[in-house]
Amino acid sequence: MIENVVIVTEPEFRKAEAVFVDASGLHCIPAPPEEDTIARAIREARAHHAVVGVLPYRKGLYAVLPRGGVLARFGVGHDGIDKAKATEAGLLCTNTPGVLDRSVAELTISLIVAASRHIVTLDRRMHESVWAPQVGREIGGKTLAVIGAGRIGREVARIATFGFRMHVIGCDCAPAPAQVLNSYGFEEVLLDFETAVRNADFVSVHIPASPENAHFINAERLARLPAGAWLVNTSRGAVLDEAALYDVIAERRIGGAALDVFEREPYEPRHPARDLRTLENVILTPHVASNTKEANRRMAERALHNIALAGAGDHARMDLLNPEVLSR
């Protein structure tokens, strides 16, 4: 194995090619993202580390990297990496927290604006040569419930409060310090979902895809949303029951939904009869919230920085997802 060779999944390599090509002390090689092909590339290049994207990796990848190697996630969500298998194989798993918060938050706010002003529908009709104005709504003064008051949720709250003068209510599993409330513009951060969304015009989801969060936004919680409220999800597809969402929108029990992430990507409905693409009040984007030039560069730099820290034995400064591996 050659410690300075890094295999990078091709989509991520192209997003920040200059960073990977110019990496000091590291030789980064692009490879197709599927698990068998990236594993083959690691073997052939005798690589020590890998940078991967959003696809799930469940099998052979963990057997081809050497103990002490880094499996670096290009992004924040890491449900595609099996941390238990990585730890057993002695691999250091990392992600890139903080560097994409602004990009994800900006898309979230953009989806809220698009929903309130019917931008997608109006654009489609204009391209069909149909002049059909619709009455929209200002988002200033409206209530936004932010589910998950972590880094990205806080940035969404900051833009919504100080940029658009929205009323922002947070919901999280732990009480928030007063400093968080003041710095990011939350009026309050509650522990109870039903109370947090009671008067919401928009509900934006920012929670990780962990086993306990699977289908967190389910039929029961969707029933708690006010009539006319829009649901926005730029976190992970696994936290939302898409079939239940289809039902409440089709039955006009909520205003609509704007989604950037899905249970299956590329999007494919789990139930063919419940295809979100067939609904009028649904805005769909193909998992692009963090896909900006600025965030891509920062993610690449952070992934390579984690690899450099591992090489220096500076594990304390790494964005380590499986710190238990150090005891092995």
VODRENDO-434228 format. One record per residue (C-alpha): residue in three letters; x, y, z. Coordinates in steps of 0.1 Angstrom, whole numbers, padded with zeros to 4 digits, always signed. Each point is the difference from the previous one (the first is absolute). Example, Ala and Ser with C-alpha at 12.3 -4.5 7.8 and 13.67 -1.06 7.14 Angstrom:
// residues 2
ALA+0123-0045+0078
SER+0014+0034-0007
This chain:
// residues 328
MET+0000+0000+0000
ILE+0012+0035-0008
GLU-0011+0025+0026
ASN-0002+0030-0022
VAL-0023-0015-0026
VAL-0037+0009+0005
ILE-0028-0014-0021
VAL-0028+0025-0005
THR-0035-0009-0013
GLU-0003+0016-0034
PRO-0030+0023+0006
GLU+0017+0015+0030
PHE+0033+0003-0018
ARG-0016+0020-0028
LYS-0018+0023+0025
ALA+0034+0013+0013
GLU+0025-0013-0025
ALA+0025+0029+0005
VAL+0002-0008+0037
PHE+0006-0037-0005
VAL+0025+0005-0029
ASP+0020+0026+0020
ALA-0001-0018+0033
SER+0034+0003+0017
GLY+0016-0033+0009
LEU-0029-0020-0012
HIS-0007-0017-0034
CYS-0037+0000-0006
ILE-0014-0024-0026
PRO-0037+0001-0011
ALA-0020-0033-0002
PRO-0036-0009-0008
PRO-0021+0002+0033
GLU-0015-0035+0000
GLU+0015-0021+0028
ASP+0015-0028-0021
THR+0017+0025-0024
ILE+0014+0022+0027
ALA+0012-0031+0019
ARG+0018-0011-0031
ALA+0016+0034-0005
ILE+0013-0001+0036
ARG+0015-0034-0006
GLU+0016+0010-0033
ALA+0014+0033+0013
ARG+0010-0015+0033
ALA-0017+0030+0015
HIS-0001+0007+0037
HIS-0031+0023+0002
ALA-0032+0007-0018
VAL-0024+0030-0004
VAL-0036-0010-0007
GLY-0033+0015-0007
VAL-0036-0007+0009
LEU-0004-0036-0013
PRO-0003-0028+0026
TYR+0031-0021+0006
ARG-0008-0033+0018
LYS+0024-0027-0012
GLY+0035-0003-0016
LEU+0012+0036+0005
TYR+0010-0007+0036
ALA+0021-0030-0009
VAL+0023+0018-0025
LEU+0011+0030+0020
PRO+0028-0006+0025
ARG-0003+0004+0037
GLY+0006+0036+0009
GLY-0013+0012-0034
VAL-0026+0028-0002
LEU-0035-0004-0015
ALA-0009+0036-0005
ARG-0036+0010-0007
PHE-0003+0029-0025
GLY-0028+0016+0019
VAL-0017-0001+0034
GLY-0026-0028-0001
HIS+0018-0034+0006
ASP-0028-0025+0000
GLY+0015-0016-0031
ILE+0031-0010+0019
ASP-0001-0030+0023
LYS+0019+0013+0030
ALA-0001-0034+0018
LYS+0017-0018-0030
ALA+0024+0029-0003
THR+0010-0002+0036
GLU+0004-0038-0002
ALA+0023+0006-0029
GLY+0020+0027+0018
LEU-0011+0028-0023
LEU-0003+0036+0010
CYS-0034+0014-0012
THR-0004+0038-0004
ASN-0024+0025-0014
THR+0000+0037-0007
PRO-0022+0018+0025
GLY-0005+0038-0001
VAL+0013+0006-0035
LEU-0033-0004-0019
ASP-0024+0016+0025
ARG-0004+0032-0019
SER-0007-0018-0033
VAL-0026-0023+0014
ALA-0017+0028+0019
GLU-0002+0022-0030
LEU-0017-0027-0021
THR-0024-0006+0029
ILE-0010+0037+0000
SER-0002+0000-0038
LEU-0024-0029+0001
ILE-0022+0018+0025
VAL+0000+0031-0022
ALA-0008-0022-0031
ALA-0029-0016+0018
SER-0015+0033+0012
ARG+0002+0017-0034
HIS-0009-0030-0022
ILE+0033+0004-0019
VAL+0002-0035-0014
THR-0035+0000-0012
LEU+0002+0034-0015
ASP+0033-0008-0018
ARG-0015-0032-0015
ARG-0030+0019-0013
MET+0020+0027-0015
HIS+0021-0026-0019
GLU-0033-0013-0013
SER-0010+0035-0012
VAL-0027+0002+0027
TRP-0003+0034+0017
ALA-0017-0009+0033
PRO+0009+0022+0030
GLN-0005-0014+0034
VAL-0003+0018+0033
GLY+0029-0008+0023
ARG+0008+0006+0036
GLU+0028+0019+0017
ILE+0021-0021+0024
GLY+0008+0030+0023
GLY-0021-0004+0031
LYS-0008-0036-0006
THR+0010-0028+0024
LEU+0027-0025-0008
ALA+0005-0031+0022
VAL+0036-0013-0003
ILE+0001-0037+0010
GLY+0036-0006+0012
ALA+0019+0030+0014
GLY+0035-0011-0010
ARG+0024+0019-0022
ILE-0021+0000-0032
GLY-0033+0006+0019
ARG+0015+0029+0018
GLU+0013+0016-0033
VAL-0035-0004-0015
ALA-0015+0017+0031
ARG+0026+0029-0003
ILE-0008+0007-0036
ALA-0038-0003+0005
THR+0000+0022+0031
PHE+0025+0027-0009
GLY-0004-0001-0038
PHE-0038-0005-0004
ARG-0013+0010+0035
MET-0018-0034+0004
HIS-0010-0014+0034
VAL+0022-0031+0006
ILE-0008-0027+0024
GLY+0025-0028+0005
CYS-0005-0036+0010
ASP+0028-0022+0013
CYS+0006-0028+0024
ALA+0019+0022+0025
PRO-0006+0035+0014
ALA+0019+0027-0018
PRO+0022+0025+0019
ALA-0012+0036+0000
GLN+0030+0010-0021
VAL-0013-0023-0028
LEU-0034+0016+0002
ASN+0014+0035-0002
SER+0027-0006-0026
TYR-0021-0018-0025
GLY-0034+0016+0005
PHE-0020-0028+0014
GLU-0029+0012+0020
GLU+0002-0032+0019
VAL+0012-0036-0004
LEU-0025-0026+0012
LEU+0004-0037+0007
ASP-0035-0008-0012
PHE-0007-0004-0037
GLU-0037+0006+0001
THR+0004+0033+0019
ALA+0028+0012-0022
VAL-0020-0004-0033
ARG-0034+0010+0014
ASN-0001+0034-0017
ALA+0026-0006-0027
ASP-0004+0012-0036
PHE+0032-0019-0009
VAL+0017-0030+0017
SER+0036-0006-0010
VAL+0017-0032+0010
HIS+0037-0001+0010
ILE+0006-0033+0019
PRO+0026-0027-0008
ALA-0010-0034-0015
SER+0006-0022+0030
PRO-0019-0032+0008
GLU-0021+0018+0026
ASN-0009+0027-0026
ALA-0012-0024-0026
HIS-0034+0014-0013
PHE+0001+0026+0028
ILE-0024+0020-0021
ASN-0027-0026-0002
ALA-0038+0000-0005
GLU-0005+0008+0037
ARG+0023+0030+0000
LEU-0012+0012-0035
ALA-0035+0001+0015
ARG+0012+0025+0025
LEU+0009+0026-0027
PRO-0025+0028-0005
ALA-0021+0000-0031
GLY+0018+0020-0027
ALA+0035-0006+0015
TRP+0028-0010-0022
LEU+0026-0026+0009
VAL+0036+0005-0011
ASN+0026-0027+0002
THR+0037+0006-0008
SER+0014-0024+0026
ARG-0002-0037-0010
GLY-0027-0019-0018
ALA-0002-0028+0026
VAL-0015+0023+0027
LEU-0032+0005-0021
ASP-0028-0025-0008
GLU-0006+0010-0036
ALA-0031-0021-0004
ALA-0016+0017+0030
LEU+0011+0034-0014
TYR-0017-0008-0033
ASP-0032-0008+0018
VAL-0003+0032+0020
ILE+0008+0021-0031
ALA-0023-0019-0023
GLU-0028+0004+0026
ARG+0009+0037+0003
ARG+0006-0003+0038
ILE+0032+0021-0004
GLY+0011+0026-0025
GLY+0027-0019-0017
ALA+0037-0011+0003
ALA+0034+0009-0013
LEU+0025-0028+0000
ASP+0037-0002-0009
VAL+0006-0035+0015
PHE-0018-0033-0005
GLU-0003-0035+0014
ARG+0013-0013-0033
GLU+0025+0020-0021
PRO-0004+0007-0029
TYR-0036+0004+0010
GLU-0022-0030-0004
PRO-0033-0002+0019
ARG-0002-0029+0025
HIS-0036-0004-0010
PRO-0007+0005-0037
ALA-0034+0013+0007
ARG+0014+0027+0023
ASP+0024+0018-0024
LEU+0007+0035+0014
ARG+0008+0012-0035
THR-0037-0002-0009
LEU-0010+0025+0026
GLU-0004+0037-0008
ASN+0011+0014+0034
VAL+0033-0018+0001
ILE+0035+0015-0008
LEU+0027-0025-0006
THR+0038+0005-0005
PRO+0026-0027-0004
HIS+0020+0001+0033
VAL+0018+0032-0009
ALA-0002+0020+0033
SER+0037-0003+0007
ASN+0010+0000-0037
THR+0015+0035-0004
LYS+0034+0009-0012
GLU+0009+0015+0033
ALA-0012-0029+0022
ASN+0015-0026-0024
ARG+0034+0016+0004
ARG-0003+0002+0037
MET-0011-0037+0003
ALA+0029-0012-0021
GLU+0025+0021+0020
ARG-0015-0013+0033
ALA+0000-0037-0012
LEU+0037+0003-0010
HIS+0008+0018+0032
ASN-0014-0029+0020
ILE+0022-0024-0019
ALA+0030+0022+0006
LEU-0008+0001+0038
ALA-0002-0038+0000
GLY+0034-0002-0016
ALA+0014+0023+0027
GLY-0017-0021+0027
ASP-0020+0031+0011
HIS-0032-0019+0005
ALA-0014+0025+0025
ARG-0004+0027-0027
MET-0017-0024-0025
ASP-0038+0000-0007
LEU+0000-0036+0012
LEU-0033-0018-0002
ASN+0012-0032+0017
PRO+0023+0011+0028
GLU-0002-0035+0015
VAL+0023-0012-0028
LEU+0029+0017+0018
SER-0002-0025+0029
ARG+0007-0028-0025
